[in-house]
Amino acid sequence: MDFSDERLSYEKGILSEPMLFDNPLQLLEQWIQEATEHGAPEPYAVSLATCGNDSMPGVRAVLVREINDEGLVFYTNYLSHKGEDIEQNPNAEALFFWHEMQRQVRLRGHIRKVDRATTDAYFHKRPYESQIGAWVSEPQSGEVASREVMDAKFAQLKQQYPEGSQVPTPDFWGGYQIEAVEIEFWQGRPNRLHDRLLYRLKDATDAASEVANNSAVEHSKWTVTRLLP
Ligand SMILES: Cc1cc2nc3c(=O)[nH]c(=O)nc-3n(C[C@H](O)[C@H](O)[C@H](O)COP(=O)(O)O)c2cc1C
């Protein structure tokens, strides 16, 4: 297939400095809210990029379950491919893309496991069959002989933990917190002159380059810089 003649002019909005909040996570929440209002399905879904010792990046979709002061939280299997990458290199980047808004947000940071009490509380909020499903995927990203093997394990686990009983939280499953050090807001504009505003956590900012770059604006814990599209 050839898409080289496909063109869409991005004309749905603008992003300018006066629209910013001191806290970029507040702007992220606003953008998710606006994506929801415009009918974006699962606007809290992200593409999550990780990279382990093999230097080969991996990317996959996950659902963000919480946005907090530090960044965002998602849940997964700690023994998965992404779990291995994170064990080897505790840094990750998450990308929200809402086509309905012609917007993307890139959030990069350090990643760590959330505490067990938080994982337990979330695990038990999930529907019964999703709880059982988490047990089937041991280890997630491992090879399985067939669909039938998975279905049989699901049925066996439902007998072992009948509906109404407490399904234990697998110790190989839980949450990860990404502590944001960089958040970029991107709004598509006509003629490929998109708006890109990048928040950087000040600790992570090279002070010398901040001084040298007079387009850097002070925003509480964060500096904000406009990037070329
Ligand atoms: C929309 C969507 C949401 C998903 N959400 C999650 C999630 O929250 N957690 C998860 O472990 N996998 C989720 N998945 C599956 C992952 O994309 C991926 O297949 C799985 O986590 C294994 O990834 P890995 O082998 O890179 O570790 C989701 C997939 C899609 C398409």
The ligand as an SDF file (V2000), in Angstrom:
LIG
                    3D

 31 33  0  0  0  0  0  0  0  0999 V2000
   -5.9530   -0.7550   24.3130 C   0  0  0  0  0  0  0  0  0  0  0  0
   -5.0610   -1.7560   25.0090 C   0  0  0  0  0  0  0  0  0  0  0  0
   -4.8820   -1.6890   26.3740 C   0  0  0  0  0  0  0  0  0  0  0  0
   -4.0370   -2.5750   27.0360 C   0  0  0  0  0  0  0  0  0  0  0  0
   -3.8440   -2.4310   28.3720 N   0  0  0  0  0  0  0  0  0  0  0  0
   -2.9600   -3.2280   29.0100 C   0  0  0  0  0  0  0  0  0  0  0  0
   -2.6590   -3.0000   30.3870 C   0  0  0  0  0  0  0  0  0  0  0  0
   -3.1790   -2.0710   31.0440 O   0  0  0  0  0  0  0  0  0  0  0  0
   -1.7550   -3.8170   30.9730 N   0  0  0  0  0  0  0  0  0  0  0  0
   -1.1290   -4.8300   30.2790 C   0  0  0  0  0  0  0  0  0  0  0  0
   -0.3230   -5.5490   30.8690 O   0  0  0  0  0  0  0  0  0  0  0  0
   -1.3770   -5.0450   28.9690 N   0  0  0  0  0  0  0  0  0  0  0  0
   -2.2750   -4.2660   28.3190 C   0  0  0  0  0  0  0  0  0  0  0  0
   -2.5270   -4.4630   26.9840 N   0  0  0  0  0  0  0  0  0  0  0  0
   -1.7580   -5.5270   26.2810 C   0  0  0  0  0  0  0  0  0  0  0  0
   -0.3620   -4.9820   25.9500 C   0  0  0  0  0  0  0  0  0  0  0  0
   -0.4370   -4.0900   24.8430 O   0  0  0  0  0  0  0  0  0  0  0  0
    0.6730   -6.0930   25.6570 C   0  0  0  0  0  0  0  0  0  0  0  0
    0.2290   -6.9520   24.6470 O   0  0  0  0  0  0  0  0  0  0  0  0
    0.9950   -6.9170   26.8990 C   0  0  0  0  0  0  0  0  0  0  0  0
    1.0620   -6.1140   28.0650 O   0  0  0  0  0  0  0  0  0  0  0  0
    2.3190   -7.6500   26.7240 C   0  0  0  0  0  0  0  0  0  0  0  0
    3.3190   -6.6860   26.4430 O   0  0  0  0  0  0  0  0  0  0  0  0
    4.8820   -7.0190   26.5650 P   0  0  0  0  0  0  0  0  0  0  0  0
    5.0790   -8.3810   25.9380 O   0  0  0  0  0  0  0  0  0  0  0  0
    5.5540   -5.9380   25.7860 O   0  0  0  0  0  0  0  0  0  0  0  0
    5.2320   -6.9880   28.0140 O   0  0  0  0  0  0  0  0  0  0  0  0
   -3.3710   -3.5930   26.2970 C   0  0  0  0  0  0  0  0  0  0  0  0
   -3.5580   -3.6690   24.9030 C   0  0  0  0  0  0  0  0  0  0  0  0
   -4.3860   -2.7610   24.2790 C   0  0  0  0  0  0  0  0  0  0  0  0
   -4.5370   -2.8380   22.7780 C   0  0  0  0  0  0  0  0  0  0  0  0
  1  2  1  0
  2  3  1  0
  2 30  2  0
  3  4  2  0
  4  5  1  0
  4 28  1  0
  5  6  2  0
  6  7  1  0
  6 13  1  0
  7  8  2  0
  7  9  1  0
  9 10  1  0
 10 11  2  0
 10 12  1  0
 12 13  2  0
 13 14  1  0
 14 15  1  0
 14 28  1  0
 15 16  1  0
 16 17  1  0
 16 18  1  0
 18 19  1  0
 18 20  1  0
 20 21  1  0
 20 22  1  0
 22 23  1  0
 23 24  1  0
 24 25  2  0
 24 26  1  0
 24 27  1  0
 28 29  2  0
 29 30  1  0
 30 31  1  0
M  END
$$$$
